[in-house]
């Protein structure tokens, strides 16, 4: 029987035997407010993880950033030993301070310790895919700053700690720099209906068979943009979140979506986006939002 999460089709990461449903799950919202501290309802968070797998999710995005350490702990407590078909993806390159601040660190020793910590908390011997997060909320890193961290990622891959390498919050030139050092299987950047700076990058990655995983798939709409989205959603008898996610899935076959939530009701609505097909007229109106 086809699962809801599989309705949008599958994607195979290049140069790997890893195939996942294009509808995945982002674990970030399982942590407390502002992705910091413990969740209000940890039992509901565990129920969300179990239901995600029951609905066909086979790709979970997480990080020690989240909590910190909260989401990785919940994942391991709830789902370990993991199903053979479950792909866990984490990211490294930063840390949280006691006030909840986000701080970047790309020193090779720090990156290695981060991978080791993720392995320990997730109860894994090897992480299938690790994303190297370069930029921060304040902007992108300098191109040259990517070289040594990527070399560190390659060394850990060669040692077997990392299965495959992804990069996050990067520019198109940085993608090329990274690829000159090691194969890249995915890019994770900020992208949604109105934040479309990466349109050309997505198309280029699609030509290479490389996954693009957008974060912040919702939000940031001006009033008139929100009005258009709301009207389309009402015509389709769907939530604006479902329409936004469906638009991403139809934007390009290499896009994997990882909406997160700590609620089973929201989880079901998000996953249902994989079953929603947007017609040409609705796509035209939604595409015009960014303009």
VEXGUMAR-897151 format. One record per residue (C-alpha): y, x, z; residue in three letters. Coordinates in steps of 0.25 Angstrom, whole numbers, plus 2048, in hexadecimal, padded with zeros to 3 digits. Each point is the difference from the previous one (the first is absolute). Example, Ala and Ser with C-alpha at 12.3 -4.5 7.8 and 13.67 -1.06 7.14 Angstrom:
7EE83181FALA80E8067FESER
This chain:
800800800UNK80E8057FCUNK80880380DUNK80F7FD800UNK80580E801UNK7F88047F3UNK8077F57F7UNK80A80A7FBUNK7F680A7FBUNK7FC80E805UNK80580E7FEUNK7F980D800UNK80880C805UNK80080B7F5UNK7F580B801UNK7F97F980BUNK7F57F6803UNK80A7F7808UNK8027F27FBUNK8087F6808UNK8057F27FFUNK80F8007FBUNK8037F880CUNK7FF80880DUNK80580080EUNK80B808807UNK7FE80280EUNK80E804804UNK8037F2806UNK7F580180AUNK808808809UNK80B7FB808UNK80F7FC7FCUNK80680A7F7UNK7F28067FEUNK80180680EUNK7F77FE80CUNK7F57F6803UNK7FF7F37F9UNK8037F3807UNK7F27FA7FDUNK7F680B7FEUNK7F57F67FFUNK8077F97F4UNK80280E7FAUNK7F1803801UNK7FD7F27FAUNK8098037F4UNK7F880C7FDUNK7F37F9801UNK8057F57F7UNK8068097F6UNK7F38067FDUNK7F97F2800UNK80A7FC7F5UNK7FD80C7F7UNK80A80B805UNK7F980E7FDUNK80D809801UNK80880180DUNK80D809801UNK80380680DUNK80680C807UNK80180680EUNK80F7FD7FEUNK7FE7F2803UNK8017FD80FUNK7FE80C800UNK7F1801800UNK7FF7F1802UNK7FB7FB7F3UNK7F680B7FEUNK7FA7FD80EUNK7FF7F17FDUNK7FA8037F3UNK7F5809806UNK7FE7F780CUNK7FE7F37F7UNK7F98057F3UNK7F980D803UNK7F58037FCUNK8077FC7F2UNK7FA7F97F5UNK7FC8097F4UNK80A7F97F7UNK80C802809UNK80A80A7FCUNK80A80580BUNK80C8077FBUNK80A80780AUNK80D8077FEUNK80680C807UNK80D808800UNK8077FA80CUNK7FF7FC80FUNK8077F6809UNK80880480CUNK8007F980EUNK80C7F77FBUNK7F87FC7F4UNK8088097F6UNK7F98047F3UNK80080F7FFUNK7FB8097F4UNK7F880C801UNK7FA8077F3UNK7FC80D807UNK7F18047FCUNK7FB80180EUNK8067F2803UNK7FA7FA7F4UNK7F2805804UNK8027FB80EUNK8047F37FBUNK7F37FF7F7UNK7F780480CUNK8077F6809UNK7FE7F57F6UNK7F18047FEUNK7FE80080FUNK8077F2802UNK7F97FA7F4UNK7F3806804UNK7FE8067F2UNK7FB80D7FBUNK8087FF7F4UNK80C7F77FBUNK7FE7FA7F3UNK80F8017FCUNK80B806807UNK80F7FE7FCUNK80A80B802UNK80D7F9804UNK80C8087FCUNK80C7F8800UNK8067F880CUNK8087F4802UNK80D8097FEUNK7FC8057F2UNK7F68087F8UNK7FD80F803UNK80480B7F7UNK7F68037F5UNK7FD80E804UNK7FC7FB80EUNK7F37F97FAUNK7F980D7FCUNK7FB80680DUNK7FC7F2806UNK7F87FD7F3UNK7F980E801UNK7FC7FC80EUNK7FB7F37FBUNK7F88077F6UNK7FA80A80AUNK7FB7F4809UNK7FA7F97F4UNK7F980D7FCUNK7FB80180FUNK7FB7F17FFUNK8097FA80AUNK8077F87F5UNK7F97F97F5UNK80C7FE7F7UNK80F802800UNK80B7F67FFUNK80F802801UNK80B7F6806UNK80F7FE7FFUNK80180A7F4UNK8088017F4UNK7FA8017F2UNK80380F7FFUNK7F980280DUNK7F47F87FBUNK7FF80B7F5UNK80280B80AUNK7F47FB808UNK7F77FE7F4UNK80380F7FCUNK7F980380EUNK7F57F6801UNK7FB7F37FAUNK8077F4806UNK7F97F2800UNK80C7F7805UNK80F800803UNK8057F780BUNK80F7FC7FFUNK80A7F6803UNK7FF7F57F5UNK8027F17FFUNK8067F57F7UNK80E805802UNK7FE80F804UNK7FB8057F2UNK80480E7FFUNK7F28047FEUNK7FD7F77F3UNK7FF80D7F7UNK7F780780AUNK7F77F4802UNK7FE8007F1UNK7FE80F7FFUNK7F680080BUNK7F97F47F9UNK7FE8087F4UNK7F980B808UNK7F77F6808UNK80780380DUNK8027F680BUNK80E7FB804UNK8017FA80EUNK80D7F9803UNK8057FF80EUNK80B7F6805UNK7FB7F67F6UNK8097F6805UNK80E7FF805UNK80E8047FDUNK8047F47F7UNK80E7FC7FEUNK8037F1802UNK7FF7FD7F1UNK7F38087FEUNK7FA7F980CUNK8047F37FAUNK7F88037F3UNK7F4805807UNK8007F4809UNK8017F67F4UNK7F48077F9UNK7F87FF80DUNK8037F2801UNK7FC7FD7F2UNK7F3807802UNK7FE7FA80EUNK7FE80E806UNK80880880AUNK80A80A7FBUNK7F780B806UNK7F47FC7F7UNK8097FF7F4UNK80680E803UNK7F2806801UNK7FB7F97F4UNK80B8067F8UNK7FD80E804UNK7F17FE7FDUNK8047FB7F2UNK80B80B7FEUNK7F680B7FDUNK7F0801801UNK80280D808UNK8087F980BUNK7F87FE80DUNK8077F780BUNK7FE80380FUNK8077F4807UNK7FF80180FUNK8007F680BUNK7FB7FE80EUNK7FD7F17FDUNK7F47FA7FAUNK8087F57FAUNK80A80A7F9UNK7F48087FCUNK7F97F47F8UNK80D7FD7F9UNK80280E7FCUNK7F28027FBUNK8027F37F8UNK80A8077F7UNK7F58067F9UNK7FC7F27FBUNK80E7FC7FCUNK8038027F1UNK80F8007FCUNK8037FA7F2UNK8098077F6UNK80C7F6804UNK7FF80480EUNK7FE80F7FEUNK80D7FF7F7UNK8087FA80BUNK7FA80A80BUNK80280C7F7UNK80F7FC7FFUNK80280180FUNK80180F7FFUNK80B7FF7F6UNK
